[in-house]
Amino acid sequence: MLGPRGPKPSRLVARRNYTLEGEPMSSEGQVPVSEELIDSLDRGRFELYRDGVLVGWLYYTHLKPNRYALRHTEVESSHQHQGVAGAMVRRVLDEIRAREGTITAICPFVVDYLSRTTAYVDLIDARHPGYSDRAAAESARAKFGG
């Protein structure tokens, strides 16, 4: 679908209220935050919006047959240290699972995130898993200028 500035991003997930830490709200006194994950196909990135404001994005390359090379995560400077990157990676991985895809972890943050949980081990592509730890991912990034 084309918009005034090219292809419109694909809307992925319904809006949901979250606390600033990205967990569903469950108690009084927490500030509700509406999050939306968008697959911006023309930019090759997933974008996370909180209350309609772009707060972070994760660049990817979509490979055949249904593999996503997760390349680089960024968070707007005004939203750093608020759990944005972790919430975004979790939402992206959930979306890729819903698409029945696999991942190749290249981004150091994604590699580190995956090393702290077994919840997404089924998504890691067996033939092309990516980097096994954050140090290896950061070393390769520095070497190849990514």
Contact map, one row per residue, 1 for C-alpha under 8 A:
11100011000000000000000000000000000000000000000000000000000000000000000000000000000000000000000000000000000000000000000000000000000000000000000000
11111111000000000000000000000000000000000000000000000000000000000000000000000000000000000000000000000000000000000000000000000000000000000000000000
11111111000000000000000000000000000000000000000000000000000000000000000000000000000000000000000000000000000000000000000000000000000000000000000000
01111100000000000000000000000000000000000000000000000000000000000000000000000000000000000000000000000000000000000000000000000000000000000000000000
01111111000000000000000000000000000000000000000000000000000000000000000000000000000000000000000000000000000000000000000000000000000000000000000000
01111111000000000000000000000000000000000100000000000000000000000000000000000000000000000000000000000000000000000000000000000000000000000000000000
11101111100000000000000000000000000000001100000000000000000000000000000000000000000000000000000000000000000000000000000000000000000000000000000000
11101111110000000000000000000000000000010100000000000000000000000000000000000000000000000000000000000000000000000000000000000000000000000000000000
00000011111000000000000000000000000001111100000000000000000000000000000000000000000000000000000000000000000000000000000000000000000000000000000000
00000001111100000000000000000000000001111000000000000000000000000000000000000000000000000000000000000000000000000000000000000000000000000000000000
00000000111110000000000000000000000011100000000000000000000000000000000000000000000000000000000000000000000000000000000000000000000000000000000000
00000000011111000000000000000000000111100000000000000000000000000000000000000000000000000000001000000000000000000000000000000000000000000000000000
00000000001111100000000000000000000111000000000000000000000000000000000000000000000000000000000000000000000000000000000000000000000000000000000000
00000000000111110000000000000000000100000000000000000000000000000000000000000000000000000000000000000000000000000000000000000000000000000000000000
00000000000011111000000000000000011100000000000000000000000000000000000000000000000000000000000000000000000000000000000000000000000000000000000000
00000000000001111100000000000000111100000000000000000000000000000000000000000000000000000000000000000000000000000000000000000000000000000000000000
00000000000000111110000110000001111000000000000000000000000000000000000000000000000000000000000000000000000000000000000000000000000000000000000000
00000000000000011111111110000001111000000000000000000000000000000000000000000000000000000000000000000000000000000000000000000000000000000000000000
00000000000000001111111110000111100000000000000000000000000000000000000000000000000000000000000000000000000000000000000000000000000000000000000000
00000000000000000111111000000011100000000000000000000000000000000000000000000000011000000000000000000000000000000000000000000000000000000000000000
00000000000000000111111000000000000000000000000000000000000000000000000000000000011100100000000000000000000000000000000000000000000000000000000000
00000000000000000111111100000000000000000000000000000000000000000000000000000000001100100000000000000000000000000000000000000000000000000000000000
00000000000000000111111110000000000000000000000000000000000000000000000000000000000000000000000000000000000000000000000000000000000000000000000000
00000000000000001110011111000000000000000000000000000000000000000000000000000000000000000000000000000000000000000000000000000000000000000000000000
00000000000000001110001111100101000000000000000000000000000000000000000000000000000000000000000000000000000000000000000000000000000000000000000000
00000000000000000000000111110000000000000000000000000000000000000000000000000000000000000000000000000000000000000000000000000000000000000000000000
00000000000000000000000011111100000000000000000000000000000000000000000000000000000000000000000000000000000000000000000000000000000000000000000000
00000000000000000000000001111100000000000000000000000000000000000000000000000000000000000000000000000000000000000000000000000000000000000000000000
00000000000000000000000000111110000000000000000000000000000000000000000000000000000000000000000000000000000000000000000000000000000000000000000000
00000000000000000010000010111111000000000000000000000000000000000000000000000000000000000000000000000000000000000000000000000000000000000000000000
00000000000000000011000000001111100000000000000000000000000000000000000000000000000000000000000000000000000000000000000000000000000000000000000000
00000000000000001111000010000111110000000000000000000000000000000000000000000000000000000000000000000000000000000000000000000000000000000000000000
00000000000000011111000000000011111000000000000001100000000000000000000000000000000000000000000000000000000000000000000000000000000000000000000000
00000000000000111100000000000001111100000000000011110000000000000000000000000000000000000000000000000000000000000000000000000000000000000000000000
00000000000000111100000000000000111110000000000111110000000000000000000000000000000000000000000000000000000000000000000000000000000000000000000000
00000000000111110000000000000000011111000000000111010000000000000000000000000000000000000000000000000000000000000000000000000000000000000000000000
00000000001110000000000000000000001111100000011110000000000000000000000000000000000000010011000000000000000000000000000000000000000000000000000000
00000000111110000000000000000000000111110000011110000000000000000000000000000000000000000000000000000000000000000000000000000000000000000000000000
00000000111100000000000000000000000011111001111000000000000000000000000000000000000000000000000000000000000000000000000000000000000000000000000000
00000001110000000000000000000000000001111111111000000000000000000000000000000000000000000000000000000000000000000000000000000000000000000000000000
00000010110000000000000000000000000000111111100000000000000000000000000000000000000000000000000000000000000000000000000000000000000000000000000000
00000111100000000000000000000000000000011111000000000000000000000000000000000000000000000000000000000000000000000000000000000000000000000000000000
00000000000000000000000000000000000000011111100000000000000000000000000000000000000000000000000000000000000000000000000000000000000000000000000000
00000000000000000000000000000000000000111111110000000000001110000000000000000000000000000000000000000000000000000000000000000000000000000000000000
00000000000000000000000000000000000000111011111000000000111100000000000000000000000000000000000000000000000000000000000000000000000000000000000000
00000000000000000000000000000000000011110001111100000000111100000000000000000000000000000001000000000000000000000000000000000000000000000000000000
00000000000000000000000000000000000011110000111110000111110000000000000000000000000000000000000000000000000000000000000000000000000000000000000000
00000000000000000000000000000000001111000000011111000111100000000000000000000000000000010000000000000000000000000000000000000000000000000000000000
00000000000000000000000000000000011111000000001111111111000000000000000000000000000000000000000000000000000000000000000000000000000000000000000000
00000000000000000000000000000000111100000000000111111110000000000000000000000000000000000000000000000000000000000000000000000000000000000000000000
00000000000000000000000000000000111000000000000011111000000000000000000000000000000000000000000000000000000000000000000000000000000000000000000000
00000000000000000000000000000000011100000000000011111100000000000000000000000000000000000000000000000000000000000000000000000000000000000000000000
00000000000000000000000000000000000000000000000011111110000000000000000000000000000000000000000000000000000000000000000000000000000000000000000000
00000000000000000000000000000000000000000000001111011111000000000000000000010000000000000000000000000000000000000000000000000000000000000000000000
00000000000000000000000000000000000000000000001111001111100000000000000000110010000100000000000000000000000000000000000000000000000000000000000000
00000000000000000000000000000000000000000000001110000111110000000000000011110000000110010000000000000000000000000000000000000000000000000000000000
00000000000000000000000000000000000000000000111100000011111000000000000011100000000000010000000000000000000000000000000000000000000000000000000000
00000000000000000000000000000000000000000000111000000001111100000000011111000000000000011000000000000000000000000000000000000000000000000000000000
00000000000000000000000000000000000000000001110000000000111110000000011110000000000000000000000000000000000000000000000000000000000000000000000000
00000000000000000000000000000000000000000001110000000000011111000001111100000000000000000000000000000000000000000000000000000000000000000000000000
00000000000000000000000000000000000000000001000000000000001111100001111000000000000000000000000000000000000000000000000000000000000000000000000000
00000000000000000000000000000000000000000000000000000000000111110111100000000000000000000000000000000000000000000000000000000000000000000000000000
00000000000000000000000000000000000000000000000000000000000011111111100000000000000000000000000000000000000000000000000000000000000000000000000000
00000000000000000000000000000000000000000000000000000000000001111110000000000000000000000000000000000000000000000000000000000000000000000000000000
00000000000000000000000000000000000000000000000000000000000000111110000000000000000000000000000000000000000000000000000000000000000000000000000000
00000000000000000000000000000000000000000000000000000000000001111111000000000000000000000000000000011100000000000000000000000000000000000000000000
00000000000000000000000000000000000000000000000000000000000001111111100000000000000000000000000000001111000000000000000000001000000000000000000000
00000000000000000000000000000000000000000000000000000000000111100111110000000000000000000000000100001111000000000000000000000000000000000000000000
00000000000000000000000000000000000000000000000000000000000111100011111000000000000000000000000000000011110000000000000000000000000000000000000000
00000000000000000000000000000000000000000000000000000000011110000001111100000000000000000000000000000011111001000000000000000000000000000000000000
00000000000000000000000000000000000000000000000000000000011110000000111110000000000000000000000000000000111000000000000000000000000000000000000000
00000000000000000000000000000000000000000000000000000000011100000000011111000000000000000000000000000000011110000000000000000000000000000000000000
00000000000000000000000000000000000000000000000000000001111000000000001111100000000010000000000000000000001011000000000000000000000000000000000000
00000000000000000000000000000000000000000000000000000001110000000000000111110000000010000000000000000000000000000000000000000000000000000000000000
00000000000000000000000000000000000000000000000000000011100000000000000011111011000110000000000000000000000000000000000000000000000000000000000000
00000000000000000000000000000000000000000000000000000111000000000000000001111111000000000000000000000000000000000000000000000000000000000000000000
00000000000000000000000000000000000000000000000000000000000000000000000000111111000000000000000000000000000000000000000000000000000000000000000000
00000000000000000000000000000000000000000000000000000000000000000000000000011111000000000000000000000000000000000000000000000000000000000000000000
00000000000000000000000000000000000000000000000000000010000000000000000000111111110100000000000000000000000000000000000000000000000000000000000000
00000000000000000000000000000000000000000000000000000000000000000000000000111111111100000000000000000000000000000000000000000000000000000000000000
00000000000000000000000000000000000000000000000000000000000000000000000000000011111100000000000000000000000000000000000000000000000000000000000000
00000000000000000001100000000000000000000000000000000000000000000000000000000011111100000000000000000000000000000000000000000000000000000000000000
00000000000000000001110000000000000000000000000000000000000000000000000000000001111111100000000000000000000000000000000000000000000000000000000000
00000000000000000000110000000000000000000000000000000011000000000000000000100011111111110000000000000000000000000000000000000000000000000000000000
00000000000000000000000000000000000000000000000000000001000000000000000011100000001111111000000000000000000000000000000000000000000000000000000000
00000000000000000000000000000000000000000000000000000000000000000000000000000000001111111100000000000000000000001000000000000000000000000000000000
00000000000000000000110000000000000000000000000000000000000000000000000000000000001111111110000000000000000000000000000000000000000000000000000000
00000000000000000000000000000000000010000000000100000001110000000000000000000000000111111111000000000000000000000000000000000000000000000000000000
00000000000000000000000000000000000000000000000000000000010000000000000000000000000011111111100000000000000001001000000000000000000000000000000000
00000000000000000000000000000000000000000000000000000000000000000000000000000000000001111111110000000000000000000000000000000000000000000000000000
00000000000000000000000000000000000010000000000000000000000000000000000000000000000000111111111000000000000000000000000000000000000000000000000000
00000000000000000000000000000000000010000000010000000000000000000000000000000000000000011111111100000000000000000000000000000000000000000000000000
00000000000000000000000000000000000000000000000000000000000000000000000000000000000000001111111110000000000000000000000100100000000000000000000000
00000000000000000000000000000000000000000000000000000000000000000000000000000000000000000111111111000000000000000000000000000000000000000000000000
00000000000100000000000000000000000000000000000000000000000000000000000000000000000000000011111111100000000000000000000000000000000000000000000000
00000000000000000000000000000000000000000000000000000000000000000001000000000000000000000001111111111110000000000000000000100000000000000000000000
00000000000000000000000000000000000000000000000000000000000000000000000000000000000000000000111111111100000000000000000000100000000000000000000000
00000000000000000000000000000000000000000000000000000000000000000000000000000000000000000000011111111000000000000000000000000000000000000000000000
00000000000000000000000000000000000000000000000000000000000000000000000000000000000000000000001111111000000000000000000000000000000000000000000000
00000000000000000000000000000000000000000000000000000000000000000100000000000000000000000000000111111100000000000000000000000000000000000000000000
00000000000000000000000000000000000000000000000000000000000000000111000000000000000000000000000111111110000000000000000000100000000000000000000000
00000000000000000000000000000000000000000000000000000000000000000111000000000000000000000000000110011111000000000000000001111000000000000000000000
00000000000000000000000000000000000000000000000000000000000000000011110000000000000000000000000100001111100000000000000000111000100000000000000000
00000000000000000000000000000000000000000000000000000000000000000011110000000000000000000000000000000111110000000000000000011001110000000000000000
00000000000000000000000000000000000000000000000000000000000000000000111000000000000000000000000000000011111101100000000000010000111000000000000000
00000000000000000000000000000000000000000000000000000000000000000000111100000000000000000000000000000001111101100000000000000000011000001000000000
00000000000000000000000000000000000000000000000000000000000000000000011110000000000000000000000000000000111111100000000000000000000000001100000000
00000000000000000000000000000000000000000000000000000000000000000000000100000000000000000000000000000000111111110000000000000000000011101100000000
00000000000000000000000000000000000000000000000000000000000000000000000110000000000000000000000000000000001111111000000000000000000001000000000000
00000000000000000000000000000000000000000000000000000000000000000000010010000000000000001000000000000000111111111100000000000000000000000000000000
00000000000000000000000000000000000000000000000000000000000000000000000000000000000000000000000000000000111111111110000000000000001111001000000000
00000000000000000000000000000000000000000000000000000000000000000000000000000000000000000000000000000000000111111111000000000000000011000000000000
00000000000000000000000000000000000000000000000000000000000000000000000000000000000001001000000000000000000011111111100000000000000000000000000000
00000000000000000000000000000000000000000000000000000000000000000000000000000000000000000000000000000000000001111111110110000000000000000000000000
00000000000000000000000000000000000000000000000000000000000000000000000000000000000000000000000000000000000000111111110000000000000110000000000000
00000000000000000000000000000000000000000000000000000000000000000000000000000000000000000000000000000000000000011111110000000000000000000000000000
00000000000000000000000000000000000000000000000000000000000000000000000000000000000000000000000000000000000000001111111100000000000000000000000000
00000000000000000000000000000000000000000000000000000000000000000000000000000000000000000000000000000000000000000111111110000000000000000000000000
00000000000000000000000000000000000000000000000000000000000000000000000000000000000000000000000000000000000000000000111111000000000000000000000000
00000000000000000000000000000000000000000000000000000000000000000000000000000000000000000000100000000000000000000100111111110000000000000000000000
00000000000000000000000000000000000000000000000000000000000000000000000000000000000000000000000000000000000000000100011111110000000000000000000000
00000000000000000000000000000000000000000000000000000000000000000000000000000000000000000000000000000100000000000000001111110000000000000000000000
00000000000000000000000000000000000000000000000000000000000000000000000000000000000000000000100110001110000000000000000111111000000000000000000000
00000000000000000000000000000000000000000000000000000000000000000000000000000000000000000000000000000111100000000000000111111101100000000000000000
00000000000000000000000000000000000000000000000000000000000000000010000000000000000000000000000000000111000000000000000000111111100000000000000000
00000000000000000000000000000000000000000000000000000000000000000000000000000000000000000000000000000000000000000000000000011111100000000000000000
00000000000000000000000000000000000000000000000000000000000000000000000000000000000000000000000000000000000000000000000000001111100000000000000000
00000000000000000000000000000000000000000000000000000000000000000000000000000000000000000000000000000001000000000000000000011111110000000000000000
00000000000000000000000000000000000000000000000000000000000000000000000000000000000000000000000000000011100000000000000000011111111100000000000000
00000000000000000000000000000000000000000000000000000000000000000000000000000000000000000000000000000001110000000000000000000001111100000000000000
00000000000000000000000000000000000000000000000000000000000000000000000000000000000000000000000000000000110000100000000000000000111111011000000000
00000000000000000000000000000000000000000000000000000000000000000000000000000000000000000000000000000000000000100010000000000000111111011000000000
00000000000000000000000000000000000000000000000000000000000000000000000000000000000000000000000000000000000100110010000000000000001111111000000000
00000000000000000000000000000000000000000000000000000000000000000000000000000000000000000000000000000000000110110000000000000000001111111100000000
00000000000000000000000000000000000000000000000000000000000000000000000000000000000000000000000000000000000100000000000000000000000011111110000000
00000000000000000000000000000000000000000000000000000000000000000000000000000000000000000000000000000000000000000000000000000000001111111111000000
00000000000000000000000000000000000000000000000000000000000000000000000000000000000000000000000000000000011100100000000000000000001111111111100000
00000000000000000000000000000000000000000000000000000000000000000000000000000000000000000000000000000000001100000000000000000000000001111111110000
00000000000000000000000000000000000000000000000000000000000000000000000000000000000000000000000000000000000000000000000000000000000000111111111000
00000000000000000000000000000000000000000000000000000000000000000000000000000000000000000000000000000000000000000000000000000000000000011111111100
00000000000000000000000000000000000000000000000000000000000000000000000000000000000000000000000000000000000000000000000000000000000000001111111111
00000000000000000000000000000000000000000000000000000000000000000000000000000000000000000000000000000000000000000000000000000000000000000111111111
00000000000000000000000000000000000000000000000000000000000000000000000000000000000000000000000000000000000000000000000000000000000000000011111111
00000000000000000000000000000000000000000000000000000000000000000000000000000000000000000000000000000000000000000000000000000000000000000001111111
00000000000000000000000000000000000000000000000000000000000000000000000000000000000000000000000000000000000000000000000000000000000000000000111111
00000000000000000000000000000000000000000000000000000000000000000000000000000000000000000000000000000000000000000000000000000000000000000000111111
